[in-house]
Amino acid sequence: MLKVQHLAAFYGNSQALFDVNLSVGKGQLVSLLGRNGMGKTTTVNCIMGLLASARGAIEFGQISLLGRPSYQVAQSGIGIVPEGRGIFPNLTVDEQLRAFASRHDSGLKIWTKPAVLELFPNLAKRRTSFGNQLSGGEQQMLAIGRALMTNPALLILDEATEGLAPLVRQEIWQCLEQLKREGLSILVIDKNVSDIARIADQHFIVEKGRTVWSGSSIELQADRSISARYLGL
C-alpha cells in the first residue's frame, strides 16, 4: 500500500534524510522507530507532502506522492495524527470532527461522527468542549477521530502516546488494535516499543536519516542488542 524507497530530504543546505526505506502492506500495522532527531517526523513530513525537498520514491497504491502538495496526499487516502496533535483551541469537539468529514472511499468502514464518538466514549461527553479545554488524552483521541473522519485507507500517527498517562496509552493501543482488525493500514511512530511490538506486523528503525534495521516483532524482541544499539533502551 505504501512504499518508501531511498528517501532523501533537505532543510536548506542541511541533509536530514539520506536513505530511508519502509513499506506498509494492506491491513498491516507498521512502526517507524528510532531515537529523537533521527528522521522519523521528517519522513512523515515527506510522505504528507510537507517537505518539498524530498528525493527518492514515495508510492501509495499506484500513485507517486513525491512532489505532490499535502492536500492531494490527503485526498489520496492518507490520514495523519501529527506530533503535538494540532488541535484547534477555539473549536469544539463537534466542530473539529465536522470540519474533517470526508466521503473518501477507502473500501473499509465508513467513519462518521457517531462512529468516532462510539470508539471514544470520553469524547462523546465533551462534544461541546473547546479544544483547549480537553486533557492531553482527550486531545489525542480527538486527533485520531479527526483523521478517521477523512475515511483514510492509511492512518499515520506521529508520537501516538507521547506524554499520556498509562491508562490513556493503553486505551490508544486498544483503539489501534481495533482499527487494525477492521482492516485499516497503520504507520505508527512511538517510543513505547513493548506496546508496539505486541501489535505491530513489521518494524523499521532509522538512525541518522537511514533505515538501519527492519524485521518482525519476534525478531525485535529476540535480539536485545537491537534496542540497545538503536533505541537507547
N, C-alpha and C positions, 0 to 999 in steps of 0.2 A: 504493500500500500504506500508506504513512504520509504524512499531510498535516498540516502545522502552519501555521495562519493567524492573523495578528495577535496573536501570543502576547505577553502582558504578565505580569510576575511581580514580587512584592514580598518583601523581607525586612523585616518590621516596617513602619516608615513609609518605608523606602527602596525606590525602584523600581529593579529590576535589569534587567528586560526591558521594552521599550516596543512593539516591533512586529517580532517575529521570524516569518519565513515560510520554510518549506522543505518539500521533498517527496522521498520515496524511492519509486521505482517498483518493481514486482516484478522481482527479479533484478538490480537496479541496485546499484552501489557508489557512494555519495554522500559527499562530505566536507563538514564544517562547519568553516570556517576563521576565524581572527581572532587578534589579539594576546591576550596574557594579560589576564584581567579584563574581557573584552568581552561575556561572557554565554554562552559555549559550554556549560560544565558546568551552569549554571543551566537552560539549555534542555533538556539531557538529564534533569536532575532533574525538570523539569516533565513531560516525556514519561513518565518512570517513576513518576509519582505521588508523588514525594518532597517536593514543594513545594505545599502546599495553596492558596497564594495565587495560583495561575496563573489567568489570564483569557484568553479567546480561543477557539480551536478546535484540538483535537488529535484527529485521526481516524486509526484504524488499521483498514484494511479498511472494514467498515460499522459499526465500533464507535467511539463517542466515548469517549476516555480521560480527558477533563477531569473532575477531581474524583474519579476512581476511586482507591482505595488501591493501593499498589505491588504487593501480592500479586495483585490482579486484573489489573493491567497485565502482570505476568509470565505469568499464566495465559492471557492473550490471545495469547501467542506472541512476546513480545519478550525477547531475552536481552541482558544487559548485562555488559560488561567495564569496571568502574568505574576512574576515575582513582585511582592508588595500589594497584590490583589487589585489595585486600581479601582477601588470602589468610589463612586461619586458621592461626596459627603452630603450634598443638598438634595438628593433624590431618595424617595422611599424605596423599600424593597420591591413593592409592586411596580413602581415606575421603572426601576432598573431592569426587572425581568421583562417588562413590556418593550422596553427600548431595544432589547437584543433579540426579540422574537423574529424568527425566520422560518420559512417553509422549505428550506433546502432538503431535498430528498436524499437521505443517506441510505435508504433501504432498511433502516433499523427502526426502533421505537420512536414514535413522534413525541417530542418533548413540548409540553405546554406548561403554562404557569401552574395549573393544578398538579401536574405530574411532578414538577420540581418541588412544590411545597409538600407533596406526599413523600418524596425522597428525603427532604429536610424538614421534619415537623417543627423544629425550632424556628425556622423562618416563617412558617405559617402564623406563628404567634406574634411575629414582628413585622407584619406586612405593611403597616403604616409608619414604621420607624424609619428615620433617615439613616443614610449610610454611616454618618459619624456617631450615631447612637448605638451601633452594633458592637459587640465584642469581637475580638480577633477571630475566634472560631466562627461566629456568625458571618463575619465578612468573607471568610474563606468559603463557607457554604454558599453564600450569595455569588461569589466569583465563579464557583463551579456551576451553579444554577444558571447564571447568565450565559456561560459558554454552552451549556446544554440547550438553552433556548434557541441557539443558532442551528440546532439539529445537525451537529457535525458527524462526519464519518471517522474523524481522528480528533482526539482530545489531547492537548499538550498542557501539562501542569509544571510550572517552574517554581520549585521550592513548595511542594504540595502541603507540607505540615510544619514549616518553619515557624517557630515562636508560639506554637499552640500547646495547650495543656494536654497531658497524656490521654485523658478520656476523649477529648476532641480529636486528637490524632487518630485514635482507634476508630472513631466514627467516620473520619475521612477515608481511612483504609477500607473499612467495610463498604462504604459507598463505591469506591473504585472496584472492589471485588464484584459488587452487584453489576456495575456498568460493564465490566469485562464479561460476566456471564451472559449479559444481554447482547454481546457481540460487538461492542464498541472497541475500536482500536485506541490505545492509550500510550503516550510517551510521558514518563514521569522523571522529574529531577527532584531529588530529596537526599537528605543526609542520613535518614533512618534506614540503614542498609538492611538490618534484620527484618524490618517490616516489609520492605520492598522485596527482599529475597523470598519471602513467604508467598507472594502472589505474582511475581513477575515471571515471564517466559524467558526473557533474554536481558542481558546487561551489557552496556558499553561504557568503558572507562576512558575519560580523556585526561591527558596531562600535558600542560604547556601547549595547548592547541592541537593535540594529535590524539587520535584513538590509539590507545596502547594495549587494550585488552578487551575481549568480548567473550561471552560464554553464558551458560545457563546458571540458574540459582544453585543447582547441585555443585557445579564446578566452582562457583564463587565461594560457597560455604566450605567446600572441601579443602581449599588451599588458603590458609590463613595469611600467607605471605602476600597475597594479592591486596587484601585490605590494608595490611601494614605498610606496604610499599606505596600504594596509590591513593588510599583514602585516609590515612593517618589515624587508623583505629587501633 
